Amino acid sequence: QVQVVESGGGLVQAGGSLRLSCAASGRTFRTYAMGWFRQAPGKEREFVAAISRNGGSTYYADSMKERFTISRDNAKNTVYLQMNSLKPEDTAAYYCAADNPFSSTVVLTTSDEYDYWGQGTQVTVSS
């Protein structure tokens, strides 16, 4: 099993940037595909970005692919989400998720593919 803890959220003005971090426990982090999701008040959780076990494959939601970048450092057991050009509609709780697919190159893009979730970190973008 793996435990994940998000950090890096906060309040930022529109047009600003934030980098979220997700630290994972355990020595097998490299065997986990990772993803970021978000949930705004009154809305369903939505996919943001995902990265494969080996970091070679990434995938983004259409509305974020030009502004967000997902990356991972397997030596530090950490996955990152760099968010640029933030908009008020990006305001949400952001969640990190992990699961260990057989393939090292697959990305997981739906919430039901992930077994392990963090508690979330709040991002608020003011206009």
N, C-alpha and C positions, 0 to 999 in steps of 0.2 A: 504494500500500500504506500501511498504518498500523501503528504499533507502540503497544502499550498497556502501561502499568506501574501495578500496583495498589499502594496503600499504606493505612495506617491500621488494620491489624489489630493484635491484641494480646490480652491477658488481661483479662477483665472479670468481675465477679460477676454472678450471675443477677439480672435486673431492671435491669441497667445498660444503657448505650448506647455505641455506637461509630459513627463515620462513616468509611466507606471511600471512598477516592478512586481514580479511574482516569484517569491522564494519558495523552493520546494525542499522538503526533507528527504532524507534517504540517500543511499549511494547509487541508486538506479535511475537517477533523473534522466539520463540519456536514453532510457528505454520508453520514455513517455512523450507522446505527442501532446502539444499544448495549445490552448485556445483562450481567446478573450471574448467575453460576451458583455452586454450591458442591458440594464433595465431602468427605464425612466418611470416615474410615478404614474400609475394607471395604465401602463403599457406592458406588453409581454416582453420577456427577455429576447434579445436579438443578438445574432452573431456579429462579431466585429472582425476578428482576424484569427488565423490559425497557422501553426508552424509544425513541420514534421519532426520526428525524433532526431534526425540528423541535421536539422536546420536548413536543408537544401531546398525544401518546398515550403512555400507560403501561399496563403489565400486570404482575400479580403472581401468584405461586403462592398458592394459597388459604390456606396456613398462615402466610403472611407479610404478607398485604395489610393487616392492621390494625396491624402493628408496623414495617414497613419502608417507606421512601420512596426512590424513585429520582428523580434530577434531573440536569440537565446545564447546563453553562455553556459555550456554544459559543465565547465570547470567550476563555475560558481553556483550551479543548480538554480539558475535564475532565467526567467523569460521577461522580456521587456515589451512595452507598447509605447512607442514614441508618437505623440499626438501633436500635430502642428495645425495652424490655422483653425483653431477651435471655434466652434459656433455655439450659440445658446442651445441649439437642439442636440448638442452632444452631452448636455447635462444628464447624468444618470449615475447609478451605481455600476461600477465596472467589476466584473468577476473573472477570475482566472480559473481555468479548468484543465484537468489532466486525464489522460488515459493511455494505455499501452497497447497499441495495435501491433500486429505481427510485422507489418512492413515498416521499414525505417524511413520511407519516403512519402507515406500517405499523410494527408491532412484531414482532420475531422472538423466538419463545419456545422454540425447540428448538436444541440444541447444533449439530446438523448444518447449521443455517442460517448459522452464523458461520464465517468463514474466519480471523479474527485473534483470537489469545488472548494474555493476559498470563500471567505465571508464577505468579500467585496470592499471596494474603496470608492468613496464618493467623489465625483468630479462635477463641479458646478461652474458653468461658463456664464459670465454676466455680459449683458449687452451694452 
